[in-house]
Amino acid sequence: MAKKVTIVSHCFSAFLLFYLCGTVVCVKYNTGASVVPGKLNVHLIAHSHDDVGWLKTVDQYYVGSNNSIQGACVENVLDSVVVSLQLNQNRKFVFAEMAFFHRWWVEQTPQTQVQVRKLVDAGQLEFINGGWCMHDEATTHYIDMIDQTTLGHRFIKNQFNKVPRAGWQIDPFGHSAVQAYLLGAELGFDSVHFARIDYQDRAKRKVDKTLEVVWRSSKTFGSSAQIFANAFPVHYSPPSGFHFEINDDFVPVQDDPLLFDYNVEQRVKDFIAAAITQANVTRTNHIMWTMGDDFQYQNAESWFKQMDKLIHYVNKDGRVNALYSTPSIYTDAKNAANQPWPLKTDDYFPYADGPNAYWTGYFTSRPAFKRYVRILSGYYLAARQLEFFAGKKSTVGHTIDLGDALGVAQHHDAVSGTAKQHTTNDYAKRLAIGASRAEAVVSSSLYCLTSKKLGVQCSAPTSAFSQCQLLNISYCPPTEDGIPQAKSLVLVVYNPLGWNRSDIVRIPVNDANLVVKDSLGNNIETQYIEVDNVTANLREFYVKVYVGVSPQQAPKYWLLFQASVPPLGWSTYFISKTAKKGKNRIGFLSYQSSQNKDTIEVGPGNLKLSFSSESGQLIRMHNSKTGVAVPIQQSYLWYSSSQGEGQDSGAYIFRPHTPPNIVSRSVPFKIIRGPLVDEVHQEFSSWIYQVTRVYKDKEHSEIEYTVSHIV
């Protein structure tokens, strides 16, 4: 009976507390802990790792569709987290992928945006990394890494006046030294945190307590660009038994004495045991628990209720101190400990998560998509420059969509080539749409610049200039169509780089009686090369796929001439018909040379390449200007994949079954010579065709290869 009286009294006190609080939310558990000196501090980092496309597309992940593949909805995560954070001012959450957050943010009411800004200002919601995505570190170009990070940071600065402090590269498959200094220290981060390092490296570091280091990865910048780096002991999920997603099979903290499964003491014991285990591999009295995983917190209260209870009861026990934290708070605590840290100067490549499981396959997975990303990256740079020079008011279209698509494409499951096919198709579609809209910017900007009508004075038609996005397969209708007599085709060549460029321009034409003049009326030396059958066949198939119409017959020739373009500027060339034909033509029609010598040398300039007439293989490179001669051997090899042996080879992992197979030791070839360039065409097999070019005024050769599936 006395026990019942106590319970009634307790309940009455709870109701009285609610009455006194009025409309203010009252917190039952004491979750306001901060760092306690002298104790083991367990920093609970609430997070959700949200891939910007992987098994599902970025749209499907955001809205939660196609859940038969994976139950994931980022919109639910953000909705749920914001509500949970407002229920308890001590709770904290970190978020990284701005491609998702930006989409969610613009859908919110002004009232919700005000509340979210308060959460950010209070430190309850912290942006970490802050890029459009969590980019890959092996297959990205550093310019793209900077661009996608800038896109996210600009949004954060504009909306919240905040700058992220912590790098959060928890899922990329290995880590680059460039990431540490350029996208870390130089970006203003004071720490970078990640999960994936080689399993053998991790095991040794746990023994040596060197999971956390000072990463000084730039020989140039030295200590001025070093950063605190934290490699997680296991993964970016919590210790076993502390995963609290709504549908997970977990043991909750049951603290109601009326429940037969009351387990507070046991859960506190489990927590302390896991904390001590991690403390034994970590320096100082601070450890980080990553309380989250892929697409978690879709019902955030499922996590926060359990963490509220753990913090309350663990701290009541007193042996360790648990607290809501962020990577910034954790790093500040580590720095305050005045602990000397091991020094690391190299990278964390390659990554392996077990024997025979080296994640190096993605270095080359989906090479066509990798090329598409790289080409559009350069195009994006040029389009933004022209947009700025002409004045945004004068242009039609915009570069925003291409910037967004490129930002998404840097994700560690996008450009890496590890996403599912339908997701990769979605990435490519976004890039194509963005490129199409940026193309309008380029055309209108060039019109304004070349006509000297800038700013509001210029309203350019989008058809002012045509661009040939499929030029690599010889598809360019403006240059293929016949040029009327006494008319000229105007060709504008733009240079987005900060130095003069002199390069060969190649355009497909059907007439070998053309003359090219520069803007001063000077004749430019030209050369014609017949379009090869491999290119013509690619054109026939892919133009119909990309454009939706069957192309005309492939053009007969490539017209080549050398263009000289100033930095951040353009040069204009005029192509017209000439009355001279046959032997009197101005341009040089390339010819196929004989192969009656043991060694055949090609190259119209200082650089010479030598090929064996017997095998058709490259054997030597010689520069007559410098006197340097180097023996060279080139081969194509292929591997058979390991299957059914524990770890298969695939998009992520490279594991061959046998030594490499040489495609061919004897290669049919032909040599085409001219005043601007010599070309060597080699057919290594029915699925490998290669063209090696040696230019007159270049100190390097160029190799173009067309590779199909292995047969």
C-alpha positions as CSV (number, residue, x, y, z in Angstrom):
1,M,0.0,0.0,0.0
2,A,2.8,2.4,0.8
3,K,4.3,1.7,-2.6
4,K,1.1,2.7,-4.3
5,V,1.0,6.0,-2.3
6,T,4.5,6.8,-3.5
7,I,3.5,6.3,-7.2
8,V,0.4,8.4,-6.9
9,S,2.5,11.2,-5.3
10,H,5.1,11.0,-8.1
11,C,2.4,11.2,-10.8
12,F,0.7,14.2,-9.0
13,S,4.1,16.0,-9.0
14,A,4.5,15.4,-12.7
15,F,1.0,16.9,-13.4
16,L,1.8,19.8,-11.1
17,L,5.1,20.5,-13.0
18,F,3.2,20.6,-16.3
19,Y,0.7,23.0,-14.9
20,L,3.4,25.3,-13.6
21,C,5.2,25.3,-16.9
22,G,2.1,26.3,-18.8
23,T,2.8,26.1,-22.5
24,V,6.5,25.6,-22.2
25,V,7.8,22.1,-23.1
26,C,9.1,20.4,-20.0
27,V,12.0,17.9,-20.1
28,K,11.8,14.9,-17.8
29,Y,15.4,13.9,-18.3
30,N,18.5,15.9,-17.4
31,T,20.3,16.1,-20.8
32,G,22.1,19.4,-20.3
33,A,25.5,17.7,-19.6
34,S,28.7,19.4,-20.9
35,V,32.3,18.3,-20.9
36,V,33.4,17.1,-17.4
37,P,37.2,17.3,-16.7
38,G,38.7,14.1,-15.3
39,K,36.0,11.9,-16.6
40,L,35.6,9.8,-19.8
41,N,33.4,12.1,-22.0
42,V,31.2,10.3,-24.6
43,H,30.3,12.7,-27.3
44,L,27.0,11.6,-28.9
45,I,26.9,12.9,-32.5
46,A,23.4,12.6,-34.0
47,H,23.6,12.3,-37.8
48,S,22.1,10.8,-40.8
49,H,24.3,9.9,-43.8
50,D,22.1,10.7,-46.8
51,D,23.6,9.6,-50.2
52,V,22.8,12.1,-53.0
53,G,21.8,9.1,-55.1
54,W,23.0,5.5,-54.9
55,L,20.5,2.6,-55.0
56,K,17.8,5.2,-55.7
57,T,17.9,8.5,-57.5
58,V,18.4,11.8,-55.7
59,D,14.7,12.6,-56.1
60,Q,13.6,9.1,-54.9
61,Y,15.7,9.5,-51.8
62,Y,14.3,12.9,-51.0
63,V,10.6,12.1,-51.4
64,G,10.8,8.5,-50.2
65,S,9.6,6.8,-53.4
66,N,10.7,3.4,-54.8
67,N,11.0,2.1,-51.2
68,S,11.1,-1.5,-52.5
69,I,14.7,-0.8,-53.2
70,Q,15.5,1.0,-49.9
71,G,13.3,2.6,-47.3
72,A,14.7,6.1,-47.3
73,C,13.1,9.5,-47.2
74,V,15.3,12.6,-46.5
75,E,12.3,14.9,-46.4
76,N,11.0,12.8,-43.4
77,V,14.4,13.0,-41.8
78,L,14.6,16.8,-41.8
79,D,10.9,17.3,-40.9
80,S,11.3,14.9,-38.0
81,V,14.6,16.2,-36.7
82,V,13.5,19.8,-36.7
83,V,10.5,18.9,-34.5
84,S,12.6,16.8,-32.1
85,L,15.2,19.5,-31.7
86,Q,12.5,22.0,-30.6
87,L,11.3,19.6,-27.9
88,N,14.6,19.7,-26.0
89,Q,17.1,22.6,-26.3
90,N,20.0,20.3,-25.3
91,R,19.6,18.0,-28.3
92,K,21.9,18.4,-31.2
93,F,22.0,17.2,-34.8
94,V,24.5,17.5,-37.7
95,F,23.7,17.6,-41.4
96,A,26.1,17.5,-44.4
97,E,24.4,17.2,-47.8
98,M,23.2,20.7,-48.9
99,A,21.7,19.3,-52.2
100,F,19.0,17.8,-49.9
101,F,18.8,20.5,-47.3
102,H,18.4,23.3,-49.9
103,R,15.5,21.4,-51.6
104,W,13.9,21.0,-48.2
105,W,14.5,24.6,-47.2
106,V,12.8,26.3,-50.1
107,E,9.7,24.2,-49.4
108,Q,9.3,25.5,-45.8
109,T,7.1,28.2,-44.6
110,P,8.6,31.5,-43.3
111,Q,7.6,30.4,-39.8
112,T,9.5,27.1,-40.1
113,Q,12.5,28.9,-41.5
114,V,12.6,31.2,-38.5
115,Q,12.5,28.3,-36.1
116,V,15.3,26.5,-38.1
117,R,17.5,29.6,-38.0
118,K,17.0,29.7,-34.2
119,L,18.2,26.1,-34.0
120,V,21.3,26.8,-36.1
121,D,22.1,29.9,-34.0
122,A,21.7,28.0,-30.8
123,G,24.1,25.3,-32.0
124,Q,21.4,22.6,-32.0
125,L,21.6,22.1,-35.8
126,E,25.1,22.3,-37.2
127,F,26.1,22.0,-40.8
128,I,29.2,19.9,-41.3
129,N,31.2,19.5,-44.5
130,G,28.5,21.7,-46.1
131,G,29.0,20.8,-49.7
132,W,26.3,20.0,-52.2
133,C,27.2,16.4,-51.6
134,M,29.9,14.3,-49.8
135,H,32.2,14.2,-52.7
136,D,34.5,11.3,-53.8
137,E,38.2,11.9,-53.2
138,A,39.7,9.7,-55.9
139,T,37.9,10.2,-59.2
140,T,36.9,13.9,-58.8
141,H,38.9,16.8,-60.1
142,Y,39.9,19.3,-57.5
143,I,38.1,22.1,-59.3
144,D,34.9,20.2,-59.1
145,M,35.5,19.5,-55.4
146,I,35.9,23.2,-54.8
147,D,32.9,24.1,-56.9
148,Q,30.4,21.8,-55.2
149,T,31.7,22.8,-51.8
150,T,31.4,26.5,-52.7
151,L,27.8,25.9,-53.9
152,G,26.8,24.5,-50.5
153,H,28.8,26.9,-48.4
154,R,27.4,29.9,-50.2
155,F,23.9,28.7,-49.5
156,I,24.7,28.3,-45.8
157,K,26.3,31.7,-45.6
158,N,23.4,33.4,-47.4
159,Q,20.7,31.8,-45.3
160,F,22.3,31.3,-41.9
161,N,25.5,33.5,-41.9
162,K,27.5,30.4,-40.8
163,V,30.6,28.8,-42.1
164,P,31.1,25.0,-41.4
165,R,34.0,24.2,-39.2
166,A,34.3,20.4,-39.6
167,G,34.9,18.1,-42.5
168,W,32.7,15.1,-42.5
169,Q,33.9,12.6,-45.2
170,I,32.6,9.6,-43.5
171,D,31.7,7.4,-46.5
172,P,34.1,8.0,-49.5
173,F,36.3,5.0,-50.3
174,G,39.7,6.2,-49.1
175,H,40.9,9.7,-48.5
176,S,43.2,12.0,-50.4
177,A,45.9,14.3,-49.1
178,V,44.4,17.0,-51.3
179,Q,41.2,16.7,-49.3
180,A,43.1,17.3,-46.1
181,Y,44.7,20.6,-47.0
182,L,42.8,22.1,-49.9
183,L,39.2,21.0,-48.9
184,G,40.1,21.0,-45.2
185,A,42.6,23.3,-43.7
186,E,42.5,25.8,-46.6
187,L,38.7,25.8,-46.4
188,G,38.8,26.9,-42.8
189,F,38.0,23.5,-41.2
190,D,39.7,22.6,-38.0
191,S,39.0,18.9,-38.3
192,V,38.0,16.2,-40.7
193,H,36.3,12.9,-39.7
194,F,35.9,9.7,-41.7
195,A,35.3,6.0,-41.5
196,R,36.8,4.2,-44.4
197,I,40.5,3.3,-44.0
198,D,42.3,0.1,-44.8
199,Y,41.3,-2.6,-42.4
200,Q,44.9,-3.5,-41.6
201,D,45.8,0.2,-41.1
202,R,42.8,0.6,-38.8
203,A,43.8,-2.5,-36.7
204,K,47.3,-1.2,-36.2
205,R,46.1,2.3,-35.4
206,K,43.8,0.9,-32.7
207,V,46.7,-0.8,-31.0
208,D,48.9,2.3,-31.3
209,K,46.1,4.7,-30.4
210,T,46.8,6.6,-33.7
211,L,43.3,6.7,-35.2
212,E,43.4,10.4,-34.6
213,V,46.4,12.3,-36.1
214,V,47.5,15.7,-37.2
215,W,47.3,15.4,-41.0
216,R,50.0,17.6,-42.6
217,S,49.4,16.6,-46.3
218,S,51.0,19.4,-48.2
219,K,54.7,19.6,-48.6
220,T,54.3,23.1,-49.9
221,F,52.2,24.6,-47.1
222,G,53.5,22.4,-44.3
223,S,52.2,23.1,-40.8
224,S,50.2,26.1,-42.0
225,A,47.7,23.7,-43.7
226,Q,47.6,20.8,-41.3
227,I,44.3,19.6,-39.8
228,F,43.1,17.3,-37.0
229,A,41.9,14.0,-38.6
230,N,39.7,11.5,-36.8
231,A,39.3,8.0,-38.3
232,F,36.5,6.1,-36.6
233,P,37.3,2.9,-34.7
234,V,34.7,0.9,-36.7
235,H,32.3,2.6,-39.0
236,Y,30.0,5.7,-38.9
237,S,27.3,3.8,-37.0
238,P,27.0,3.6,-33.2
239,P,28.5,0.8,-31.1
240,S,26.6,-2.5,-31.3
241,G,23.4,-2.3,-29.3
242,F,22.8,1.4,-29.6
243,H,21.2,1.8,-33.0
244,F,17.7,3.2,-32.5
245,E,16.0,3.6,-35.9
246,I,12.2,3.2,-35.6
247,N,12.0,-0.2,-37.4
248,D,15.3,-1.7,-35.9
249,D,15.3,-4.6,-33.5
250,F,16.9,-2.8,-30.6
251,V,16.7,-2.9,-26.8
252,P,15.2,0.4,-25.6
253,V,16.0,1.9,-22.2
254,Q,12.9,0.9,-20.2
255,D,12.8,3.0,-17.1
256,D,9.2,2.6,-15.9
257,P,9.3,0.5,-12.7
258,L,6.0,-1.0,-13.5
259,L,7.4,-2.7,-16.6
260,F,8.7,-6.3,-16.1
261,D,11.5,-5.5,-18.6
262,Y,12.9,-2.6,-16.5
263,N,16.5,-2.5,-17.6
264,V,18.1,0.9,-16.7
265,E,21.1,-0.6,-14.8
266,Q,21.8,-3.1,-17.6
267,R,21.7,-0.5,-20.4
268,V,23.9,1.8,-18.4
269,K,26.3,-1.1,-17.8
270,D,26.3,-1.8,-21.6
271,F,26.9,1.9,-22.4
272,I,29.9,2.2,-20.0
273,A,31.4,-1.1,-21.3
274,A,31.3,0.1,-24.9
275,A,32.7,3.5,-23.9
276,I,35.6,2.0,-22.1
277,T,36.3,-0.4,-25.0
278,Q,36.6,2.6,-27.4
279,A,38.5,4.7,-24.9
280,N,41.2,2.0,-24.9
281,V,42.0,2.8,-28.6
282,T,41.7,6.6,-28.3
283,R,43.9,9.2,-26.7
284,T,42.6,11.7,-24.1
285,N,39.4,11.2,-22.2
286,H,37.1,12.1,-25.1
287,I,35.5,9.6,-27.5
288,M,33.0,10.1,-30.3
289,W,29.9,8.0,-30.8
290,T,28.4,8.5,-34.3
291,M,24.7,8.0,-33.5
292,G,23.3,7.4,-36.9
293,D,23.8,5.6,-40.2
294,D,22.4,5.7,-43.7
295,F,19.1,7.6,-43.9
296,Q,18.4,7.5,-40.2
297,Y,16.1,9.7,-38.0
298,Q,13.1,9.3,-40.3
299,N,11.3,9.2,-36.9
300,A,13.8,11.3,-35.0
301,E,12.1,10.7,-31.6
302,S,13.0,7.1,-31.8
303,W,16.7,8.1,-31.5
304,F,16.4,11.2,-29.3
305,K,14.2,9.5,-26.6
306,Q,16.8,6.8,-26.1
307,M,19.7,9.2,-26.1
308,D,17.9,11.4,-23.6
309,K,17.5,8.5,-21.3
310,L,21.0,7.3,-21.7
311,I,22.5,10.7,-21.0
312,H,20.3,11.0,-17.9
313,Y,21.0,7.6,-16.4
314,V,24.6,7.3,-17.4
315,N,25.5,10.6,-15.8
316,K,23.4,9.7,-12.8
317,D,25.6,6.6,-12.5
318,G,28.6,8.9,-12.6
319,R,31.4,6.6,-13.9
320,V,31.4,8.3,-17.4
321,N,29.9,11.5,-18.8
322,A,27.6,11.4,-21.8
323,L,26.6,14.5,-23.7
324,Y,25.0,15.7,-26.9
325,S,27.8,17.0,-29.0
326,T,29.0,17.9,-32.5
327,P,32.3,17.4,-34.3
328,S,33.2,21.0,-33.5
329,I,32.7,20.6,-29.8
330,Y,34.5,17.3,-29.9
331,T,37.5,18.8,-31.7
332,D,37.6,21.7,-29.2
333,A,37.8,19.3,-26.4
334,K,40.6,17.3,-28.0
335,N,42.6,20.5,-28.6
336,A,42.0,21.6,-25.0
337,A,43.6,18.4,-23.8
338,N,47.1,19.5,-25.0
339,Q,47.8,16.0,-26.2
340,P,50.6,15.5,-28.7
341,W,49.3,13.8,-31.8
342,P,51.0,11.5,-34.4
343,L,51.8,13.2,-37.7
344,K,50.5,11.9,-41.0
345,T,51.8,13.3,-44.3
346,D,50.4,10.9,-47.0
347,D,47.0,9.7,-48.0
348,Y,44.6,6.9,-47.0
349,F,44.6,5.0,-50.4
350,P,43.9,2.3,-51.4
351,Y,41.0,1.3,-49.1
352,A,40.3,-2.3,-48.3
353,D,37.7,-3.6,-45.9
354,G,39.0,-7.2,-45.9
355,P,41.4,-9.6,-47.6
356,N,41.2,-9.5,-51.4
357,A,38.8,-6.6,-51.2
358,Y,40.6,-3.5,-52.4
359,W,38.2,-0.7,-53.4
360,T,40.2,0.3,-56.5
361,G,37.7,-0.9,-59.1
362,Y,35.8,2.4,-59.0
363,F,38.9,4.3,-60.2
364,T,37.8,3.2,-63.7
365,S,34.1,2.2,-63.3
366,R,31.8,3.9,-65.8
367,P,34.5,5.7,-67.7
368,A,32.1,7.3,-70.2
369,F,30.3,9.0,-67.3
370,K,33.5,10.1,-65.7
371,R,34.5,11.7,-69.1
372,Y,31.1,13.4,-69.3
373,V,31.5,14.9,-65.9
374,R,35.0,16.2,-66.7
375,I,34.0,17.7,-70.0
376,L,31.0,19.5,-68.6
377,S,33.1,20.8,-65.7
378,G,35.2,22.7,-68.2
379,Y,32.2,23.8,-70.0
380,Y,30.6,25.1,-66.8
381,L,33.7,27.2,-66.1
382,A,33.6,28.8,-69.5
383,A,29.9,29.4,-69.4
384,R,30.1,31.2,-66.0
385,Q,32.9,33.4,-67.3
386,L,31.0,34.4,-70.4
387,E,27.9,35.0,-68.3
388,F,29.8,37.3,-66.1
389,F,31.6,39.2,-69.0
390,A,28.4,39.8,-70.8
391,G,26.3,40.6,-67.8
392,K,23.7,38.3,-66.5
393,K,20.8,40.5,-67.6
394,S,21.9,40.2,-71.1
395,T,21.8,36.4,-71.3
396,V,19.1,33.9,-72.0
397,G,19.1,30.8,-69.8
398,H,21.3,30.2,-66.8
399,T,24.1,28.0,-65.5
400,I,22.4,27.2,-62.2
401,D,21.0,23.8,-63.3
402,L,24.4,22.7,-64.6
403,G,26.1,23.8,-61.4
404,D,23.5,21.8,-59.4
405,A,23.9,18.7,-61.6
406,L,27.7,18.8,-61.4
407,G,27.5,19.3,-57.6
408,V,25.4,16.2,-57.3
409,A,27.7,14.3,-59.8
410,Q,30.7,14.7,-57.5
411,H,29.0,12.5,-54.9
412,H,31.0,9.4,-53.9
413,D,28.5,7.1,-55.6
414,A,28.1,9.2,-58.7
415,V,31.4,10.1,-60.5
416,S,32.9,7.1,-58.8
417,G,30.7,4.9,-61.0
418,T,29.2,2.9,-58.1
419,A,25.5,3.9,-58.3
420,K,22.9,1.6,-59.9
421,Q,22.3,2.0,-63.6
422,H,19.0,3.8,-63.3
423,T,20.6,6.3,-60.9
424,T,23.6,6.9,-63.2
425,N,21.1,7.5,-66.0
426,D,19.4,10.1,-63.8
427,Y,22.8,11.8,-63.1
428,A,23.5,11.9,-66.9
429,K,20.0,13.3,-67.6
430,R,20.5,16.1,-65.1
431,L,23.9,17.0,-66.6
432,A,22.4,17.0,-70.1
433,I,19.5,19.3,-69.1
434,G,22.0,21.6,-67.3
435,A,24.3,21.7,-70.3
436,S,21.5,22.5,-72.6
437,R,20.5,25.5,-70.5
438,A,24.1,26.6,-70.1
439,E,24.5,26.4,-73.9
440,A,21.9,29.2,-74.2
441,V,24.0,31.3,-71.9
442,V,27.1,30.7,-73.9
443,S,25.4,31.5,-77.2
444,S,23.8,34.7,-76.1
445,S,26.8,35.8,-74.2
446,L,29.1,35.4,-77.2
447,Y,26.6,37.2,-79.3
448,C,26.7,40.2,-76.9
449,L,30.4,40.2,-76.5
450,T,31.2,39.9,-80.2
451,S,28.6,42.5,-81.1
452,K,29.8,44.7,-78.2
453,K,26.3,45.1,-76.8
454,L,26.7,44.4,-73.1
455,G,24.4,44.4,-70.1
456,V,20.8,45.5,-70.5
457,Q,21.6,46.8,-74.0
458,C,21.9,43.2,-75.4
459,S,18.9,40.9,-75.8
460,A,20.4,38.1,-77.8
461,P,18.6,35.4,-79.7
462,T,19.5,32.0,-78.5
463,S,20.3,30.9,-82.0
464,A,23.0,33.4,-82.5
465,F,25.7,30.8,-82.2
466,S,25.4,27.0,-82.7
467,Q,27.5,24.6,-80.6
468,C,28.4,21.0,-81.4
469,Q,28.2,18.9,-78.2
470,L,28.7,15.7,-80.2
471,L,31.8,16.9,-82.0
472,N,33.8,13.9,-80.8
473,I,31.7,11.6,-83.1
474,S,31.9,14.1,-86.0
475,Y,28.3,15.4,-85.6
476,C,28.2,19.2,-86.2
477,P,25.4,20.2,-88.7
478,P,26.6,23.8,-89.1
479,T,30.0,22.8,-90.4
480,E,28.7,19.8,-92.4
481,D,26.3,21.8,-94.5
482,G,27.6,23.3,-97.6
483,I,28.8,26.9,-97.4
484,P,27.2,29.1,-100.1
485,Q,29.6,30.9,-102.5
486,A,30.6,34.3,-101.2
487,K,29.4,33.5,-97.7
488,S,31.4,32.6,-94.6
489,L,30.9,30.3,-91.7
490,V,31.9,32.2,-88.6
491,L,33.7,30.2,-85.9
492,V,34.4,31.7,-82.5
493,V,36.9,29.9,-80.3
494,Y,36.9,30.8,-76.6
495,N,39.7,30.2,-74.1
496,P,38.6,30.0,-70.4
497,L,42.2,29.6,-69.1
498,G,44.5,32.4,-67.8
499,W,47.2,32.0,-70.5
500,N,47.5,32.1,-74.3
501,R,46.6,28.9,-76.1
502,S,47.5,27.7,-79.5
503,D,45.7,24.5,-80.3
504,I,44.4,22.6,-83.3
505,V,40.7,23.0,-84.0
506,R,39.0,20.0,-85.7
507,I,35.6,20.3,-87.4
508,P,33.8,17.9,-89.7
509,V,33.2,19.1,-93.3
510,N,32.2,17.6,-96.6
511,D,34.2,20.0,-98.8
512,A,38.0,19.9,-99.2
513,N,38.1,23.2,-101.0
514,L,37.7,25.6,-98.1
515,V,39.8,28.5,-96.9
516,V,40.2,29.6,-93.3
517,K,41.0,33.3,-92.4
518,D,41.5,35.0,-89.1
519,S,39.9,38.2,-88.0
520,L,42.6,40.2,-89.8
521,G,42.0,38.4,-93.1
522,N,45.1,36.3,-93.0
523,N,45.0,32.8,-94.5
524,I,45.4,30.0,-91.9
525,E,47.2,26.8,-92.9
526,T,44.7,23.9,-93.0
527,Q,44.8,20.1,-93.3
528,Y,42.1,17.6,-94.2
529,I,41.9,14.1,-92.8
530,E,39.3,11.6,-93.9
531,V,36.8,10.5,-91.2
532,D,37.5,6.9,-90.2
533,N,34.9,4.2,-90.3
534,V,34.9,3.7,-86.5
535,T,33.9,7.3,-85.9
536,A,31.3,7.2,-88.6
537,N,29.7,4.1,-87.1
538,L,29.6,5.6,-83.7
539,R,28.0,8.7,-85.2
540,E,25.3,6.7,-86.9
541,F,24.2,5.0,-83.6
542,Y,24.7,7.7,-81.0
543,V,23.3,10.7,-82.8
544,K,20.0,8.9,-83.1
545,V,20.2,8.1,-79.4
546,Y,21.1,11.6,-78.2
547,V,19.3,13.8,-80.7
548,G,16.4,11.6,-81.6
549,V,16.9,11.8,-85.4
550,S,19.0,9.8,-87.8
551,P,22.0,11.8,-89.0
552,Q,22.9,12.5,-92.5
553,Q,25.7,10.5,-94.0
554,A,29.0,11.0,-92.1
555,P,31.1,13.9,-93.3
556,K,34.1,13.1,-95.5
557,Y,36.8,15.0,-93.7
558,W,38.1,16.6,-90.6
559,L,39.2,20.1,-91.3
560,L,42.2,21.0,-89.1
561,F,43.7,24.4,-88.4
562,Q,45.7,26.0,-85.6
563,A,43.8,28.6,-83.5
564,S,45.6,31.1,-81.3
565,V,43.4,32.5,-78.5
566,P,44.2,35.0,-75.8
567,P,43.6,34.3,-72.1
568,L,40.0,34.6,-71.0
569,G,39.3,35.7,-74.6
570,W,38.2,34.6,-78.0
571,S,39.4,34.5,-81.6
572,T,37.2,34.6,-84.6
573,Y,37.8,32.6,-87.8
574,F,36.0,32.7,-91.2
575,I,35.6,29.6,-93.3
576,S,34.5,30.0,-96.9
577,K,34.7,28.2,-100.2
578,T,37.6,28.8,-102.5
579,A,37.5,28.7,-106.3
580,K,40.7,26.7,-106.4
581,K,40.3,23.0,-106.6
582,G,42.5,19.9,-107.0
583,K,46.2,20.6,-107.0
584,N,45.5,24.3,-106.6
585,R,43.5,24.0,-103.3
586,I,44.9,25.9,-100.3
587,G,44.4,23.2,-97.7
588,F,46.5,20.1,-97.5
589,L,44.8,16.8,-98.1
590,S,46.4,14.2,-95.9
591,Y,47.8,11.0,-97.5
592,Q,48.5,7.5,-96.2
593,S,52.2,6.8,-96.2
594,S,53.9,3.6,-97.2
595,Q,55.3,1.2,-94.6
596,N,58.3,-0.3,-96.4
597,K,60.9,0.2,-93.6
598,D,61.5,-1.8,-90.5
599,T,60.9,1.3,-88.3
600,I,58.6,4.0,-89.3
601,E,59.0,7.5,-87.8
602,V,56.1,10.0,-87.5
603,G,55.8,13.6,-86.4
604,P,56.0,16.8,-88.4
605,G,57.7,18.7,-85.6
606,N,60.5,18.1,-83.0
607,L,58.7,15.2,-81.4
608,K,59.0,11.9,-83.3
609,L,57.4,8.6,-82.5
610,S,58.8,5.3,-84.0
611,F,56.6,2.3,-84.8
612,S,57.6,-1.2,-85.8
613,S,56.4,-2.0,-89.3
614,E,56.4,-5.7,-88.3
615,S,54.3,-5.6,-85.1
616,G,52.6,-2.2,-85.6
617,Q,53.5,-1.3,-82.0
618,L,55.0,1.9,-80.7
619,I,58.7,1.3,-79.8
620,R,60.4,4.7,-79.3
621,M,59.9,8.4,-78.6
622,H,62.5,11.0,-79.6
623,N,62.7,14.8,-79.3
624,S,65.1,16.2,-81.9
625,K,65.2,19.5,-80.0
626,T,66.2,18.2,-76.6
627,G,67.9,15.1,-77.8
628,V,65.9,13.0,-75.4
629,A,65.1,9.4,-76.6
630,V,63.0,7.0,-74.7
631,P,62.1,3.4,-75.6
632,I,58.3,2.8,-75.2
633,Q,56.1,-0.2,-75.3
634,Q,52.3,0.1,-75.3
635,S,49.8,-2.8,-74.8
636,Y,46.2,-3.2,-74.0
637,L,45.4,-5.9,-71.4
638,W,42.2,-7.3,-69.9
639,Y,41.5,-9.2,-66.7
640,S,38.9,-11.9,-66.0
641,S,37.0,-11.1,-62.8
642,S,37.1,-13.2,-59.7
643,Q,33.7,-14.8,-59.0
644,G,32.5,-17.2,-56.4
645,E,35.7,-16.9,-54.4
646,G,34.4,-15.0,-51.4
647,Q,34.9,-11.5,-52.8
648,D,33.8,-10.8,-56.4
649,S,35.3,-8.1,-58.6
650,G,32.9,-5.3,-59.5
651,A,32.2,-1.6,-59.6
652,Y,33.8,-1.0,-56.2
653,I,36.4,-3.7,-55.9
654,F,39.1,-4.8,-58.4
655,R,40.0,-8.5,-57.9
656,P,41.2,-10.3,-61.0
657,H,41.0,-14.0,-61.3
658,T,44.0,-14.5,-63.5
659,P,47.1,-12.5,-64.6
660,P,46.2,-10.0,-67.4
661,N,45.7,-11.1,-71.0
662,I,47.4,-9.2,-73.8
663,V,44.9,-8.2,-76.4
664,S,47.2,-8.3,-79.4
665,R,51.0,-8.5,-80.0
666,S,50.6,-7.7,-83.7
667,V,48.5,-4.6,-84.6
668,P,47.3,-3.6,-88.1
669,F,48.0,0.1,-88.6
670,K,48.0,2.9,-91.1
671,I,49.9,6.2,-91.1
672,I,48.4,9.5,-92.2
673,R,50.7,12.5,-92.7
674,G,50.3,16.2,-93.1
675,P,51.9,19.6,-92.3
676,L,50.0,20.1,-89.0
677,V,49.7,16.6,-87.6
678,D,50.6,13.0,-88.3
679,E,48.2,10.3,-87.2
680,V,48.8,6.6,-86.6
681,H,45.6,4.5,-86.7
682,Q,45.8,1.1,-85.0
683,E,43.2,-1.6,-84.6
684,F,44.3,-3.7,-81.6
685,S,41.1,-5.8,-81.9
686,S,37.5,-5.6,-83.1
687,W,36.8,-3.7,-79.9
688,I,39.8,-1.4,-79.5
689,Y,40.7,1.3,-82.1
690,Q,43.3,3.8,-81.3
691,V,44.6,7.0,-83.0
692,T,47.9,8.5,-82.0
693,R,48.5,12.1,-83.0
694,V,51.8,14.0,-83.2
695,Y,51.4,17.7,-83.8
696,K,53.9,20.0,-85.5
697,D,54.2,22.5,-82.6
698,K,53.6,20.3,-79.6
699,E,56.1,18.6,-77.4
700,H,53.7,15.8,-76.5
701,S,51.6,13.2,-78.4
702,E,47.8,12.7,-78.1
703,I,46.1,9.3,-77.9
704,E,42.4,8.8,-78.6
705,Y,41.0,5.4,-78.1
706,T,37.6,3.8,-78.8
707,V,36.9,0.8,-76.6
708,S,33.8,-1.4,-76.6
709,H,33.0,-4.4,-74.5
710,I,35.5,-7.3,-74.3
711,V,34.7,-10.0,-76.9
